[in-house]
Amino acid sequence: MADKPLITVIVPVYNIMEYLPRCVRSVTAQTYERLEIILMDDGSTDGTGELCDRLALEDPRIRVYHKENGGSSSARNLALTHAHGEYVGFVDSDDYIEPDMYERLYQGICRFGVPLAQIGRDEIDAEGRLLPNICEPPPEPVITDSKDFFRELLLHRGDCSFCTKLIRRDLFPREAFPEGRLNEDFHLLIRMLPQTDGLVSLPGQAYHVFYRIGSNSRRADRESFSRVFADSVDNADMAARIVRDAYPELLQEAFRFGVFQRLEYLLHIPISRMTRDNGQYRDIVRYLRKNWLPSMRNKILTGKNKLYHTLFAIAPRGIRRLHRALRRRAISSAEAD
């Protein structure tokens, strides 16, 4: 084991008593044994912090830190300052992993000479049912350079999650995950990609996402409006700036991504918030109106995207009312059947 590099596995923890033992034990059971496991308690109030301390007694590789509540990004960032591993991985505290995940990821890095590797994930709901895949894993290992992977992200085909990846620690910038924001993995990954030679995507699904209603970006109420939609628009603008500097060949993809994220925002924001005093909403509508012609000329946007762009540029509130009515009718018809 001494000839293998140390891998740091970071688990941000907050009020997760029920699921934390499964998560932690799936990490301690790894066939790649040279790990340090950091449990970063983000100010839990339900006894989870004490549970972390008890779990640390089960395995000397576990280290526990307690901090005031500041969100998952702040917990991850603080954990990175304590990380000693040459490589870093992340596991969310309600998820769990296959025993050979880090072994396979490390072998992929060594075999293909890349600074990071990723593997597939699946999603499981509270009843234990498999949900549709977010990203399809490849049947064989696939090497992708940073520009092509950036393009996949802009086309919503790439996996931006840090939980499915093993990454060389020196790639992380000083200010890593954006604190107080969602869509944080995409935000950091697109900043890191221009500094890498690429990555390998491995076959199979070794990371298991537990879809727990109410956790972070997962909506518990259809009438709520997660800030992930607003943060995603900001990230789209940042992606466009990175593309201009590092990957000018991807300008059409970046434009498509910016339009798509704005349409997602408008399709989810409650009508009650579509008001003149909502600065971001107003800016988004203004953007769509200003960029209507480039959108119509963009070869990557679909006909459906362009139709929604046109309609939202003309009458955003009216289109949302119509969209809501059609969805209710579709749901009623499905329930009737």
Phi, psi and omega per residue, in radians:
M1 nan -0.473 -3.033
A2 -1.099 -0.427 -3.107
D3 -1.488 -0.063 3.101
K4 -1.631 2.501 3.122
P5 -1.245 2.691 3.080
L6 -1.315 2.358 3.047
I7 -1.924 2.229 3.042
T8 -1.684 2.187 3.072
V9 -1.915 2.087 -3.070
I10 -1.804 2.225 3.125
V11 -2.147 1.792 3.028
P12 -1.248 2.404 -2.996
V13 -2.277 2.294 3.036
Y14 -2.697 2.031 3.036
N15 0.772 1.101 -3.009
I16 -2.412 0.746 -3.054
M17 -0.926 -0.769 -2.981
E18 -1.178 -0.642 -2.967
Y19 -1.874 -0.222 -3.059
L20 -1.075 -0.749 -3.135
P21 -1.014 -0.736 3.115
R22 -1.055 -0.759 -3.141
C23 -1.067 -0.928 -3.048
V24 -1.119 -0.722 -3.100
R25 -1.234 -0.429 3.042
S26 -1.240 -0.436 3.082
V27 -1.417 -0.777 -3.129
T28 -1.162 -0.350 -3.132
A29 -1.488 0.110 -3.086
Q30 -1.074 2.443 3.068
T31 -1.205 -0.447 2.980
Y32 -1.447 1.852 -2.931
E33 -1.584 -0.322 -3.057
R34 -1.439 1.346 -3.089
L35 -2.116 2.659 2.742
E36 -2.081 2.348 -3.038
I37 -2.033 2.041 -3.104
I38 -1.823 2.019 3.006
L39 -1.685 1.958 -3.115
M40 -1.804 1.729 3.139
D41 -1.316 2.021 -3.048
D42 -1.626 0.942 3.078
G43 1.262 0.700 -3.136
S44 -1.060 2.597 -3.093
T45 -2.096 0.068 -3.028
D46 -1.990 0.236 -3.096
G47 1.689 -0.006 -3.140
T48 -1.117 -0.624 3.117
G49 -1.036 -0.765 3.111
E50 -1.165 -0.617 3.088
L51 -1.102 -0.694 3.069
C52 -0.983 -0.792 -3.125
D53 -1.091 -0.667 3.128
R54 -1.203 -0.717 3.124
L55 -1.108 -0.567 3.129
A56 -1.131 -0.434 3.111
L57 -1.240 -0.319 -3.105
E58 -1.427 -0.338 -3.046
D59 -2.657 2.143 -3.094
P60 -1.177 -0.210 3.128
R61 -1.377 -0.192 -3.110
I62 -1.526 2.258 2.994
R63 -2.112 2.421 -3.067
V64 -2.041 2.356 3.028
Y65 -2.226 2.514 3.119
H66 -2.053 2.391 3.140
K67 -2.483 2.904 3.015
E68 -1.207 2.635 -3.095
N69 -1.087 2.267 3.120
G70 -2.593 0.034 3.131
G71 1.758 2.874 -3.055
S72 -1.057 -0.710 -3.111
S73 -1.115 -0.739 3.138
S74 -1.156 -0.621 3.102
A75 -1.153 -0.764 3.108
R76 -1.100 -0.758 -3.112
N77 -1.102 -0.762 3.129
L78 -1.139 -0.685 3.115
A79 -1.088 -0.642 3.122
L80 -1.070 -0.570 3.125
T81 -1.227 -0.348 3.123
H82 -1.722 -0.075 -3.046
A83 -1.309 2.357 3.093
H84 -1.914 -0.151 -3.045
G85 -1.237 2.644 3.029
E86 -1.263 -0.471 3.093
Y87 -2.196 2.688 -3.082
V88 -2.294 2.412 2.999
G89 -2.282 2.856 -3.124
F90 -2.295 2.482 3.031
V91 -2.337 2.221 3.057
D92 -1.294 2.562 -2.907
S93 -1.254 -0.232 3.055
D94 -1.748 0.010 3.136
D95 -1.786 3.095 3.077
Y96 -2.662 2.876 -2.990
I97 -2.284 2.772 3.076
E98 -1.275 2.638 -3.048
P99 -1.059 -0.442 -3.081
D100 -1.813 0.257 -3.018
M101 -1.063 -0.903 -3.072
Y102 -1.271 -0.498 3.025
E103 -1.082 -0.810 -3.126
R104 -1.168 -0.705 3.131
L105 -1.140 -0.753 3.133
Y106 -1.148 -0.724 3.103
Q107 -1.073 -0.648 3.100
G108 -1.110 -0.729 3.099
I109 -1.077 -0.778 -3.114
C110 -1.199 -0.770 -3.058
R111 -1.146 -0.664 -3.016
F112 -1.860 0.007 3.033
G113 1.105 0.716 -3.136
V114 -2.047 2.782 -3.100
P115 -1.475 -0.153 3.108
L116 -2.653 2.649 3.121
A117 -2.355 2.656 3.073
Q118 -2.362 2.770 3.132
I119 -2.384 2.838 -3.044
G120 -1.247 2.838 3.094
R121 -2.343 2.720 2.954
D122 -2.157 2.952 3.130
E123 -2.148 2.376 -3.096
I124 -2.209 2.283 -3.112
D125 -1.508 -3.130 -3.041
A126 -1.124 -0.350 3.103
E127 -1.626 0.069 3.118
G128 1.480 0.209 -3.127
R129 -1.564 2.438 3.073
L130 -1.273 2.349 3.087
L131 -1.708 2.857 3.122
P132 -1.000 2.499 -3.137
N133 -1.131 2.412 3.020
I134 -1.322 -0.767 3.098
C135 -2.334 2.375 3.113
E136 -1.474 2.194 3.098
P137 -1.241 2.619 3.141
P138 -1.303 2.697 3.097
P139 -1.259 -0.400 3.111
E140 -2.376 2.807 3.093
P141 -1.001 2.428 -3.123
V142 -2.225 2.168 3.050
I143 -1.590 2.270 -3.138
T144 -2.265 2.263 3.082
D145 -1.326 2.930 -2.988
S146 -1.106 -0.649 -3.135
K147 -1.154 -0.786 -3.120
D148 -1.178 -0.607 3.102
F149 -1.233 -0.650 3.059
F150 -1.016 -0.753 3.122
R151 -1.068 -0.742 3.119
E152 -1.054 -0.687 3.104
L153 -1.123 -0.734 -3.134
L154 -1.148 -0.435 3.124
L155 -1.674 0.177 3.134
H156 1.039 0.621 3.101
R157 -2.013 -0.254 -3.115
G158 -1.633 2.776 3.118
D159 -1.728 1.992 -3.123
C160 -1.603 -0.065 -3.069
S161 -1.138 2.323 3.044
F162 -1.347 -0.280 -3.109
C163 -1.251 -0.379 -3.139
T164 -1.643 0.150 -2.967
K165 -2.170 2.720 2.909
L166 -2.119 2.199 -2.946
I167 -2.291 2.403 3.061
R168 -1.077 2.280 -2.971
R169 -1.108 -0.544 -3.074
D170 -1.247 -0.095 3.078
L171 -1.390 -0.311 -3.091
F172 -1.313 2.232 3.075
P173 -1.258 2.910 -3.115
R174 -1.009 -0.857 3.052
E175 -1.709 1.729 -2.975
A176 -1.497 -1.606 -3.085
F177 -1.345 2.381 3.138
P178 -1.250 2.141 -3.057
E179 -1.451 2.490 -3.140
G180 1.377 0.287 -3.102
R181 -2.328 2.793 2.998
L182 -1.880 3.129 -3.004
N183 1.021 0.541 -3.003
E184 -1.248 -0.521 3.140
D185 -1.170 -0.766 3.092
F186 -1.050 -0.768 -3.121
H187 -0.961 -0.828 -3.101
L188 -1.321 -0.717 -3.056
L189 -1.087 -0.730 -3.115
I190 -1.240 -0.390 3.016
R191 -1.299 -0.550 -3.081
M192 -1.436 -0.577 -2.987
L193 -0.969 -0.758 -3.139
P194 -1.081 -0.267 3.139
Q195 -1.627 0.022 -3.076
T196 -1.998 2.837 3.066
D197 -1.556 -0.165 -3.112
G198 2.374 -2.968 -3.098
L199 -2.636 2.918 3.051
V200 -2.000 2.363 3.050
S201 -1.827 2.173 -3.057
L202 -1.725 2.652 3.102
P203 -1.264 2.842 3.081
G204 1.584 2.961 -3.141
Q205 -2.207 1.782 -3.068
A206 -1.856 -0.136 3.134
Y207 -1.963 2.287 -3.073
H208 -2.019 1.973 3.117
V209 -1.509 2.184 3.069
F210 -1.649 1.955 -3.057
Y211 -1.412 1.580 -3.086
R212 -1.736 1.951 -3.113
I213 -1.001 2.271 3.113
G214 1.756 -0.144 -3.129
S215 -1.494 2.130 3.016
N216 0.775 -1.832 -3.015
S217 -1.529 0.048 -3.100
R218 -1.583 2.141 -2.958
R219 -1.356 2.296 3.090
A220 -1.682 -0.315 -3.051
D221 -2.392 2.196 -3.102
R222 -1.102 -0.416 -3.132
E223 -1.493 -0.160 3.134
S224 -1.352 2.868 -3.138
F225 -2.316 1.761 -3.131
S226 -1.161 2.457 3.108
R227 -1.215 -0.105 3.102
V228 -1.028 -0.530 -3.127
F229 -1.242 -0.690 3.088
A230 -1.200 -0.760 -3.141
D231 -1.135 -0.569 3.134
S232 -1.177 -0.599 3.067
V233 -1.151 -0.769 3.099
D234 -1.056 -0.715 3.131
N235 -1.158 -0.580 3.086
A236 -1.104 -0.681 3.107
D237 -1.178 -0.682 3.083
M238 -1.137 -0.706 3.104
A239 -1.046 -0.702 3.126
A240 -1.103 -0.670 3.114
R241 -1.169 -0.717 3.121
I242 -1.125 -0.713 3.131
V243 -1.072 -0.755 3.141
R244 -1.043 -0.622 -3.088
D245 -1.489 -0.683 -2.966
A246 -1.933 -0.583 -3.043
Y247 -2.353 1.135 -3.075
P248 -1.064 -0.297 3.090
E249 -1.187 -0.238 -3.063
L250 -1.816 0.357 -3.087
L251 -1.069 -0.689 3.133
Q252 -1.169 -0.674 3.095
E253 -1.159 -0.701 3.135
A254 -1.147 -0.685 3.096
F255 -1.125 -0.784 3.103
R256 -1.000 -0.745 -3.120
F257 -1.105 -0.745 3.135
G258 -1.104 -0.722 3.097
V259 -1.140 -0.807 -3.090
F260 -1.044 -0.781 -3.115
Q261 -1.145 -0.591 3.104
R262 -1.240 -0.633 3.072
L263 -1.163 -0.683 3.070
E264 -1.050 -0.745 3.094
Y265 -0.991 -0.864 -3.068
L266 -1.236 -0.443 3.118
L267 -1.399 -0.197 -3.091
H268 -2.053 -0.411 -3.107
I269 -1.133 2.327 3.069
P270 -1.038 2.495 -3.118
I271 -1.005 -0.568 -3.124
S272 -1.095 -0.351 -3.135
R273 -1.708 0.000 3.122
M274 -1.498 1.244 -3.025
T275 -2.186 2.858 -3.100
R276 -1.165 -0.452 -3.130
D277 -1.495 0.020 3.030
N278 -1.597 1.738 -3.004
G279 -1.068 -0.750 -3.104
Q280 -1.200 -0.709 3.090
Y281 -1.030 -0.799 -3.141
R282 -1.083 -0.708 3.130
D283 -1.149 -0.633 -3.128
I284 -1.170 -0.776 3.110
V285 -1.102 -0.729 3.119
R286 -1.076 -0.717 3.116
Y287 -1.064 -0.807 -3.113
L288 -1.101 -0.667 3.123
R289 -1.204 -0.707 -3.112
K290 -1.209 -0.576 -3.028
N291 -1.875 0.429 -3.133
W292 -1.114 -0.830 -3.087
L293 -1.139 -0.811 3.063
P294 -1.015 -0.585 3.103
S295 -1.135 -0.768 -3.141
M296 -1.116 -0.476 -3.127
R297 -1.573 -0.176 -3.103
N298 -1.263 2.210 -3.052
K299 -1.439 -0.135 -3.079
I300 -1.692 -0.621 3.075
L301 -1.068 2.418 3.134
T302 -1.389 2.914 3.068
G303 -1.037 -0.638 3.109
K304 -1.143 -0.758 3.089
N305 -0.995 -0.797 -3.090
K306 -1.178 -0.616 3.087
L307 -1.123 -0.834 3.117
Y308 -1.097 -0.699 3.097
H309 -0.998 -0.824 -3.116
T310 -1.092 -0.818 -3.086
L311 -1.156 -0.759 -3.137
F312 -1.211 -0.523 3.081
A313 -1.198 -0.508 -3.101
I314 -1.483 -0.910 -3.010
A315 -2.594 1.353 -3.033
P316 -1.055 -0.775 -3.114
R317 -1.181 -0.721 3.129
G318 -1.110 -0.712 3.127
I319 -1.159 -0.670 3.092
R320 -1.123 -0.696 3.097
R321 -1.087 -0.766 3.127
L322 -1.130 -0.761 3.141
H323 -1.069 -0.722 3.138
R324 -1.154 -0.728 3.132
A325 -1.108 -0.725 3.141
L326 -1.159 -0.663 3.116
R327 -1.148 -0.730 3.114
R328 -1.097 -0.698 3.125
R329 -1.140 -0.706 3.139
A330 -1.144 -0.712 3.116
I331 -1.130 -0.730 3.126
S332 -1.104 -0.712 -3.139
S333 -1.146 -0.716 3.128
A334 -1.124 -0.714 3.131
E335 -1.171 -0.601 3.129
A336 -1.174 -0.633 3.130
D337 -1.238 nan nan
